[in-house]
Every structure is written in C-alpha cells, then in structure tokens.
Amino acid sequence: MRYFSIIKYTGFVISFLGVSVSILETMYVAVFNKPIFVHFYLVKKKLPKKKKAFLVENISFYNKLNNKQKEYFEHRLVQFFRKYDFIERENVELTPEIKVLIASSYIKLTFGMRRYITTTFNKIVIYPKSFYSVTTKLYHKGEFNPRYKTIAFSWEDFLLGEIIVNDNLNLGIHEFTHALTFHGSKSKDVSAKIFYKIFEEIVSFMSDKNNVEAIKQSNYFRDYALTNKLEFVAVIMEHFFETPEDLQNKFPVLFRKIEIMLNYKSTKL
C-alpha cells in the first residue's frame, strides 16, 4: 500500500510542477514574447559524415553558430529527416546534399522555436522545374498544400534562391513560412502562438493605409508581397534572412516583429 501511495504522491507532484511551469511560462511569454527555454536534448543526434561535410561547407547560417548551437542545429536536421518524407518527381535525383539544403532552410527558420517539428506537412515533393498544380490549375515554383500536408519545390528555383543570397528571393524560406503560419493558427505550442500573434500584428500594420503607401513608395518589396497577408509575411521573411540590415534600416518595426516571431536576432548571426 505504501508503494502505491508513493507512486500516487509522485504523480501528484509531477502534475503540480507541470502546471506551475506552464503558468510561469505563460507569464514569462506575456512579458518577454519568447519561451523560457528553446534547446534541451537528452541525447543529441549526429549526421552521417557525408551530410555533415556538406553542411559545414555550404550552410553559412550553420557556420555562424557557436559550437553548442551547431550541435543543436545538427540534431534538429537529423530529427527533420526522420519526420518528413522526401519524394522526387520526374528526373530529379534526390541526393543527400539536396535533402540537407532543403532541411537547413527549415531548421534555420525555426531555430529559435522550442517545438520546431510541425504536423502541417509530412512530405516534401521535389520537381526539377516549375510544376503544374492540380489545386490551382497553374504552374508554380513552390507550393504549400495543408489539405494534403505537402510542400512542393522546383529544385531549379530552390537552388537559385540559395545560391544568390542577396536578391530577397528564397523559395525555401517563403514556402516554409506559409507552413509555419498555418501551424501557428492551429497549435497551442508557445512558439507557435508567439509566431501567429506577431503575424496578426503585421496584418494589423498592413491595415493602415499609410503603412501600405510607405511600402509601395519604397519599392523595397516586390509587387507580389502585396498579393495578400500571407504572401506579405513570407516575402518579409525572405528579406529578413537575405538582407537583414536593409530591412532593419528601411522598416525597423517589421524587422523587430520578425525577430520576435522567430526568437533570434538575424544581424547577430
């Protein structure tokens, strides 16, 4: 009987601590707009040598991290590969390098979030070039389809976005931002809620005609950004990663909001 009493008491203590931590974090988020902690892994996963070598040689975001952060980034890449299926279409050869490049785009976007894995998509489809979408009946370079839990990329356009790093065109960042916005609208996770809260603040920012006019007059964002609120945030995110200093100088309010959404300072990396 004493054994079961101990188990019952332990369960009560764990439950109480869980509730207490949840309340504490809610208060912390209300004040600081970020979770209490982000990275905590009992066992950090390692990439195979070939993928690790490609990561080191080609992902500038990774190379700007300190040693501890690099371990976190690598661990998250491994978890990404385990969670999501990569599917090739037509004559695409799905190499380890392609998978590392695509996954890294998502991991750097979510690096400041505690729960970075989302169920809004479960597969990534790679086409060689622009592809025909049965949903929109149009040709696309990239597409996020929440109904089929799919993200699709034109490899030609994805790679171009990674090679040219200052044109503010990054297909991976753009489509993954769409997925995270959808995730934020559904999830109760603290990072997701912060992301979506700031998304709504940006939407409110865009409801001011003076702000819209200032954006138009600046000629800073491409015209596609003003298609709708989802595209506007995705385009801002591309600028945040490719030319953060310019975004900070031209639109400091939007720059700061993206920093809060992602929970890290771009100009520090």
C-alpha positions as CSV (number, residue, x, y, z in Angstrom):
1,M,0.0,0.0,0.0
2,R,2.8,2.4,0.8
3,Y,4.4,1.7,-2.6
4,F,1.2,2.8,-4.4
5,S,0.9,5.8,-2.1
6,I,4.4,6.9,-3.1
7,I,3.5,6.5,-6.8
8,K,0.3,8.5,-6.3
9,Y,2.2,11.2,-4.4
10,T,4.9,11.3,-7.1
11,G,2.3,11.6,-9.8
12,F,0.7,14.5,-7.9
13,V,4.0,16.3,-7.5
14,I,4.8,15.9,-11.2
15,S,1.4,17.1,-12.2
16,F,1.7,20.1,-9.9
17,L,5.1,21.0,-11.2
18,G,3.9,20.7,-14.8
19,V,1.0,23.1,-14.1
20,S,3.3,25.5,-12.2
21,V,5.9,25.6,-15.1
22,S,3.1,26.2,-17.6
23,I,1.7,29.1,-15.6
24,L,5.2,30.5,-15.1
25,E,6.0,30.3,-18.8
26,T,2.7,31.9,-19.7
27,M,3.7,34.9,-17.5
28,Y,7.2,34.9,-19.0
29,V,5.9,34.9,-22.6
30,A,3.5,37.8,-21.8
31,V,6.4,39.9,-20.6
32,F,9.3,38.8,-23.0
33,N,7.5,37.3,-26.0
34,K,9.6,34.2,-26.0
35,P,9.7,30.8,-24.3
36,I,11.7,30.3,-21.2
37,F,14.0,27.8,-23.0
38,V,14.4,26.6,-26.5
39,H,17.1,23.9,-26.7
40,F,17.1,20.8,-24.4
41,Y,18.0,17.4,-25.7
42,L,18.9,14.4,-23.6
43,V,20.8,12.8,-26.5
44,K,21.9,15.0,-29.4
45,K,21.8,13.2,-32.8
46,K,24.7,13.3,-35.3
47,L,24.6,13.5,-39.1
48,P,26.4,10.9,-41.2
49,K,29.8,12.1,-42.4
50,K,28.8,13.0,-46.0
51,K,25.8,15.1,-44.9
52,K,27.9,16.7,-42.1
53,A,30.6,17.6,-44.6
54,F,28.1,19.2,-46.9
55,L,26.5,21.1,-44.0
56,V,29.9,22.6,-43.0
57,E,30.9,23.5,-46.5
58,N,27.7,25.0,-47.7
59,I,25.4,26.3,-45.0
60,S,26.5,29.8,-43.9
61,F,23.9,30.1,-41.2
62,Y,25.3,26.9,-39.5
63,N,28.9,28.2,-39.7
64,K,28.0,31.4,-37.9
65,L,26.7,29.5,-34.9
66,N,28.8,28.7,-31.8
67,N,29.8,25.1,-31.2
68,K,26.9,24.3,-28.9
69,Q,24.4,25.8,-31.3
70,K,26.0,23.8,-34.1
71,E,25.2,20.6,-32.2
72,Y,21.6,21.8,-31.8
73,F,21.3,22.5,-35.5
74,E,22.7,19.2,-36.5
75,H,20.4,17.4,-34.0
76,R,17.4,19.1,-35.5
77,L,18.4,18.2,-39.0
78,V,18.5,14.5,-38.1
79,Q,15.1,14.8,-36.5
80,F,13.8,16.5,-39.6
81,F,15.0,13.7,-41.8
82,R,13.3,11.2,-39.6
83,K,10.0,13.1,-39.5
84,Y,9.5,14.1,-43.1
85,D,9.5,12.1,-46.4
86,F,11.3,13.5,-49.4
87,I,9.6,12.5,-52.7
88,E,11.3,13.0,-56.1
89,R,9.3,13.7,-59.3
90,E,10.3,13.3,-62.9
91,N,14.0,13.1,-63.3
92,V,15.2,14.6,-60.0
93,E,18.0,12.7,-58.3
94,L,17.3,13.1,-54.6
95,T,20.8,13.3,-53.2
96,P,21.9,13.7,-49.5
97,E,23.1,17.2,-50.5
98,I,19.6,18.2,-51.7
99,K,18.0,16.9,-48.5
100,V,20.5,18.8,-46.3
101,L,20.0,22.1,-48.2
102,I,16.2,21.9,-48.0
103,A,16.1,20.8,-44.4
104,S,18.6,23.5,-43.4
105,S,16.2,26.1,-44.8
106,Y,13.5,25.0,-42.4
107,I,15.8,24.5,-39.4
108,K,17.3,28.0,-39.6
109,L,13.7,29.4,-39.9
110,T,12.7,27.6,-36.7
111,F,15.9,27.6,-34.8
112,G,14.5,29.9,-32.1
113,M,11.4,27.8,-31.6
114,R,11.3,25.1,-29.0
115,R,8.9,22.8,-30.9
116,Y,10.2,23.1,-34.4
117,I,8.5,19.9,-35.8
118,T,5.1,20.6,-37.2
119,T,2.3,18.3,-38.5
120,T,1.1,20.7,-41.0
121,F,3.1,18.9,-43.6
122,N,4.6,15.4,-43.7
123,K,6.2,15.2,-47.1
124,I,8.4,17.4,-49.4
125,V,8.0,16.9,-53.1
126,I,10.8,17.9,-55.4
127,Y,10.3,18.7,-59.1
128,P,13.2,19.6,-61.4
129,K,11.5,22.9,-62.6
130,S,8.2,24.7,-62.2
131,F,5.4,22.3,-61.9
132,Y,1.7,22.1,-62.6
133,S,-0.6,22.3,-59.5
134,V,-3.8,20.3,-59.7
135,T,-5.1,22.5,-56.9
136,T,-4.7,25.9,-58.5
137,K,-4.5,24.8,-62.1
138,L,-1.4,26.9,-62.5
139,Y,2.4,26.4,-62.8
140,H,4.3,27.0,-59.5
141,K,7.8,27.3,-58.3
142,G,6.7,26.2,-54.8
143,E,3.5,25.3,-53.0
144,F,2.3,24.6,-49.5
145,N,-0.9,22.4,-49.5
146,P,-2.2,21.9,-46.0
147,R,-5.0,19.6,-47.2
148,Y,-2.5,17.1,-48.5
149,K,0.2,18.0,-45.9
150,T,2.6,18.7,-48.7
151,I,5.3,21.2,-49.5
152,A,6.5,21.1,-53.1
153,F,9.5,22.8,-54.6
154,S,11.0,23.4,-58.1
155,W,14.6,22.3,-57.4
156,E,15.9,24.7,-60.0
157,D,14.3,27.7,-58.3
158,F,15.0,26.5,-54.7
159,L,18.7,26.1,-55.6
160,L,18.8,29.6,-57.2
161,G,17.4,31.1,-54.0
162,E,20.2,29.5,-52.1
163,I,23.0,30.5,-54.5
164,I,22.0,34.2,-54.8
165,V,21.9,35.3,-51.2
166,N,21.0,39.0,-51.6
167,D,18.2,39.2,-54.1
168,N,15.5,38.6,-51.4
169,L,14.1,35.6,-53.3
170,N,14.3,32.4,-51.3
171,L,11.8,29.7,-52.2
172,G,12.5,27.6,-49.2
173,I,12.1,30.3,-46.6
174,H,8.9,31.5,-48.5
175,E,7.1,28.2,-48.5
176,F,8.2,27.1,-45.1
177,T,6.9,30.4,-43.7
178,H,3.4,29.6,-45.2
179,A,3.5,26.2,-43.4
180,L,4.5,27.8,-40.1
181,T,1.8,30.4,-40.3
182,F,-0.8,27.7,-40.8
183,H,0.7,25.8,-37.9
184,G,0.6,28.9,-35.7
185,S,-3.1,29.3,-36.4
186,K,-3.8,25.8,-35.1
187,S,-1.2,24.9,-32.5
188,K,-1.3,25.7,-28.8
189,D,2.5,25.4,-28.5
190,V,4.1,28.5,-27.1
191,S,6.4,29.2,-30.0
192,A,3.6,28.7,-32.5
193,K,1.4,31.1,-30.6
194,I,4.0,33.8,-30.5
195,F,4.6,33.3,-34.2
196,Y,0.9,33.7,-35.0
197,K,0.4,36.6,-32.6
198,I,3.1,38.6,-34.4
199,F,1.7,37.5,-37.7
200,E,-1.6,39.2,-36.7
201,E,0.3,42.3,-35.6
202,I,1.9,42.5,-39.0
203,V,-1.6,42.1,-40.6
204,S,-2.8,45.0,-38.4
205,F,0.2,47.0,-39.5
206,M,-0.8,46.4,-43.1
207,S,-4.4,47.5,-42.4
208,D,-3.0,51.1,-42.0
209,K,-3.2,52.8,-45.5
210,N,-0.2,55.0,-44.6
211,N,2.0,51.9,-44.0
212,V,0.8,50.3,-47.2
213,E,1.6,53.5,-49.1
214,A,5.1,53.8,-47.5
215,I,5.8,50.2,-48.6
216,K,4.7,50.9,-52.1
217,Q,6.7,54.1,-52.3
218,S,9.8,52.4,-51.0
219,N,9.9,49.9,-54.0
220,Y,11.7,47.7,-51.5
221,F,9.4,44.7,-51.5
222,R,8.5,43.1,-54.9
223,D,4.9,43.6,-56.0
224,Y,3.9,40.0,-55.2
225,A,4.3,40.9,-51.5
226,L,1.0,42.9,-51.6
227,T,-1.0,40.0,-53.1
228,N,-2.3,39.1,-49.6
229,K,-1.3,39.0,-45.9
230,L,0.2,35.5,-46.2
231,E,2.4,36.4,-49.1
232,F,3.4,39.7,-47.5
233,V,4.8,37.9,-44.4
234,A,6.5,35.3,-46.4
235,V,8.3,38.0,-48.5
236,I,9.3,39.9,-45.4
237,M,10.8,36.7,-44.1
238,E,12.9,36.4,-47.3
239,H,14.3,39.9,-46.7
240,F,15.0,39.1,-43.1
241,F,17.2,36.2,-44.0
242,E,18.9,37.6,-47.1
243,T,19.3,41.4,-46.4
244,P,18.6,41.9,-42.7
245,E,20.5,45.2,-42.4
246,D,18.5,46.7,-45.2
247,L,15.2,45.5,-43.7
248,Q,16.2,46.9,-40.3
249,N,17.1,50.3,-41.8
250,K,14.1,50.7,-44.1
251,F,11.3,49.1,-41.9
252,P,12.6,48.7,-38.4
253,V,9.1,47.9,-37.0
254,L,8.7,45.0,-39.3
255,F,12.2,43.8,-38.7
256,R,11.7,43.7,-35.0
257,K,8.4,41.9,-35.3
258,I,10.1,39.1,-37.4
259,E,12.9,38.9,-34.7
260,I,10.1,38.2,-32.1
261,M,8.3,35.7,-34.4
262,L,11.5,33.7,-34.8
263,N,13.0,34.4,-31.4
264,Y,16.5,35.3,-32.6
265,K,18.4,38.3,-33.9
266,S,19.3,37.9,-37.6
267,T,22.0,40.5,-37.6
268,K,23.8,38.7,-34.8
269,L,24.3,35.5,-37.0
